[in-house]
Amino acid sequence: MSDNIPFDIQLAIMNRLPVKSLLQFRSVSKLWKYSIDCSDFVREYGFRESNNCCLYLTFKQNFEGVICSVDDNLALSPVVSNLKFFNLTPFATSEGVWCFSYGENSMLLIWNPSLKKSVRILVPNYLLEADSPKMLFGFGVHPVTLDPTLLKINYPYYGQGPWYVSVFTLSSRTWYKLDSYCLPRESIRIKRSGQAVVGGKIFWVGSEKFYSDDGISYKIYMLVSFDLITHQFQVIDMPEEMLVGQCLPPYYISQLGDCIIISGSFKFVDFSIIYAWELQVDDGEVSWYRKLFTLPYPIEHDLKLIGFTKDKQPIVEASFVQQLHQSLQVFNPTFQIFQNLVVESNHGSFFIGPYKESLILLNV
């Protein structure tokens, strides 16, 4: 840029450029590199939709891990990366940044596909906290500072017992344990069926077990949120209409834009149904909800909602009772059927996230 243009105007122009251009501009001068790497510039740049790609898709095929970009026409293109995706298990994405676990949950990896840059974080082990199969991770990006934040959640496998929650922020590079007053009731358990990051909060589906007078156990389901600013949990009741009738557990959680999606499936005698509800949460309660879809499919298949196209068509992971591999399918509203995208994966390995350009991790 011309030296006659004031530097603040130059920065304002650069703030409107795609990430690829900014990475090239960092080599122009030390001043530009310092300015682009600055946390204030990264925060102001924020995150934005890409014109060339709408989704990223990861999956495993036999002994190989694959990552592809998905365009508006659902065409898949391989993504070049130095990561070995077969060893990585994706569990969350937030504002264009992905998070994986690997090494039997001994390490986490935060990855920004826009920058092709990643950061590894060791998971702490505490002698007074017996790790159990109920351990789970959470991930989100702080809505103001854009600071990637990790959670490690532990509680006893059976019955009630204390929660142990540790929080890691990339800016501090340290883990710290949450005080008990920040945590939900000990009797609540979080389902490891996905998460959503909406409005600066991470959401999961939770459950709480009760017993009737005759000793029969039953569960009540709810939403559990973690505030990325205050680092406090909150329990939110789900609408009664979602918890009775045809919408039965297990429930899966995902998101569509700024809305939470609760989905599931169930079988009748000769066909099955997959359904999804769309919710908005404000001030600690569900302020609005509606049934997004209820779609039939053949009884010999199992479907799980994993994402949406740019046109909000459901993308599902489909399994057939006589096959070992899963297929990726999208609902065609014109023909009212699920169409196979001719992509096969190992069981349960499909993971989809919206593609957003950001500079998060640039100044790490």
Disulfide bonds with the S-S distance in Angstrom:
none
